[in-house]
Amino acid sequence: MYFEQPGVENTEKTLKCAIDRLKEDKTLNDIVLASTTGETALKLVKMLEDAKLDRKINVVSITYHQGFSGEDINPMSEETANMLKSKGVNIVRATHALSGVERGISKKFGGYGPVEIIAETLRTFGQGLKVAYEITVMAADSGYISTKKNIIALGGSSKGSDCAVIIKPANMNNFFDIELKEILCKPKNKKKTI
Ligand SMILES: Cc1cc2nc3c(=O)[nH]c(=O)nc-3n(C[C@H](O)[C@H](O)[C@H](O)COP(=O)(O)O)c2cc1C
């Protein structure tokens, strides 16, 4: 499925697209999603409850690392984190796989290193697809998913979700073993055209 524009307005359709696929394919048991504030993760949990699937889905919600939006700032409130945890969601708040210390180097000295170039190359497919790669590695490195089983990963353009993919995970030390299996939905345009 292709959305005309990128952005948060595609969130419900993206989540539905992922859940429809879980209904069809019982070999998929994990969803990894980017959710900075936890808002999208809460929507997903509610939609999964309503879908009444015949099995438990492992939901891994990745937020920004502390300090991403300013010194010591944590974008997810304690209340939201607790609510998500009470629903069985695994929350990851860690160094971003596709920037890491390299971001500190480019900020201080300028230029780009190979990791940020990988990120920028993936962004040519849209922000959400780059995010899907990044959070898949972060979820695998946190131990919440196996690298042996395909998962669904959801990313977005700054807020919400607009891209869902089926992906075979890899850890960061084997990054190039990651394999994009299917694109379930994504925006056609990288930037809003209207
Ligand atoms: C680790 C991480 C990296 C992200 N990188 C980008 C990015 O490069 N570009 C972008 O548009 N959004 C990026 N995002 C935002 C997500 O794609 C997503 O839209 C957002 O986390 C949803 O948060 P919400 O539930 O608070 O709306 C990133 C989020 C996380 C957690």
The ligand as an ORCA input file, in Angstrom:
! r2SCAN-3c Opt
* xyz 0 1
  C      15.576      5.593     17.250
  C      14.668      6.495     16.473
  C      15.141      7.104     15.316
  C      14.300      7.929     14.571
  N      14.793      8.509     13.441
  C      13.973      9.267     12.669
  C      14.450      9.808     11.447
  O      15.605      9.648     11.058
  N      13.570     10.539     10.701
  C      12.256     10.737     11.078
  O      11.512     11.420     10.362
  N      11.785     10.203     12.236
  C      12.599      9.482     13.032
  N      12.120      8.927     14.195
  C      10.677      9.104     14.531
  C       9.881      7.798     14.262
  O       9.994      7.381     12.936
  C       8.404      7.901     14.647
  O       7.705      8.715     13.732
  C       8.210      8.423     16.063
  O       9.103      7.789     16.955
  C       6.780      8.192     16.552
  O       6.654      8.718     17.853
  P       5.237      9.050     18.519
  O       4.606      7.743     18.884
  O       5.576      9.874     19.737
  O       4.425      9.814     17.497
  C      12.950      8.133     14.978
  C      12.502      7.534     16.161
  C      13.337      6.730     16.906
  C      12.811      6.110     18.164
*
